[in-house]
Amino acid sequence: MVIYICSPFRGIKSRNVELARRLCRKATLEGKLVICPHLFYPQFLDDDDPQERELGIQQCRTWLRFADEVWVLEGTISDGMAQEIYEANRLGIPIKTVRKG
């Protein structure tokens, strides 16, 4: 099963990256294949540049097509997360809310 991780990136980036890493670890240890593009694209795209941020978000939404399920981190939904959730719903991909702990 392929899991797409949907969690915030902006804000307190170090905390948000750690939360995403924990979700990736949890899914991987459960035998899932993980897609978490917001841990990948900021390695070479500038999240503070509006054009590059939008390009990254577009690419993330494309990755959703390969997911069997989307795991959404509980709590505040960022703008980027809202776009991913909308696209997952449009594609009919099941969404699961996952606790931070």
N, C-alpha and C positions, 0 to 999 in steps of 0.2 A: 504494500500500500504506500502511495506517495502522499506525503503530508506537506502542505504549504504553510509556513509559519507567518502569521500576520501579527506583528507587534510594532510598537512605536520605535522610531529611530531618532527623530528630532527631540529637542528638549535637553535633558541630561543624557547626552549620548553614551557616556561610559556606562551608566546604569542601564540604559535601554539595550545596549549591545550585550551586556551581561544577561539580561532577561531573555533576549533572543537566543543566546548561546545555551542557556538552561533548557529552553523549550526544545531546541535542536537536539540536545543531549538526551532529554527525556524520550523524544520520539525515536531517536536512533537506538537507544537501549531497549525500546519496545519492539525493535525489529522493523521499523518504518524507514523508508527512504525520504530524506528531508530536502525540501527546497526552501531556502531562506535568502532570497536575493538581496534584501536590504543589509545583509552582512557582507555581501560580495560587491555590489556596485559602488558603494562609497570608497572602495579601495582605489578606484580610478576615475570616478566622477565626483565633481564638487557639489555636495548637497546644498551648499550656500549659494550656488549659481542657479537662478530660477530655470534656465533652459536645460542645464545638465540634470537638475533635480527632476524636471518633468520627463526628460528622456529616460532616466532611471525608473520612474514610476510606470511609464509606458512599458518598459521591458519587464518589470515585475508583473504587470497584468498579463503579459504574454505567457510568462511561466505558469500562471494559474491554469492554463489549458491542460497541463500535464498532471495536475493534482487530482487525487481521489477524494481528498478532504482538506479543509482549511481549518487550522487551529488558530483561534483568535485569543490573544491574551486578554484576560479580564481587566476591566478598568476603563480608563479614558480611551476613546477611539480618535486617533489622529486623522487629519485630512487624507493622508496617504492610505491609512488603514481603511477608511470609509470607501475609498475608491476600489480597493481590493475586495472588500466585502460586497460591494455593489456588483463587481464583475463576477465574483464567485456565485452570487445569487442568479445573475443573468445566465451563467453557464450551467446552473443547476448542480453546483458542487456543494455537498454537505458542509456545514460549518459547525464547529465544536468550540465552545468557550472553555479556555484552559486557565486554571488558577495560577497565580504568581508563585505560590509556594512550591 
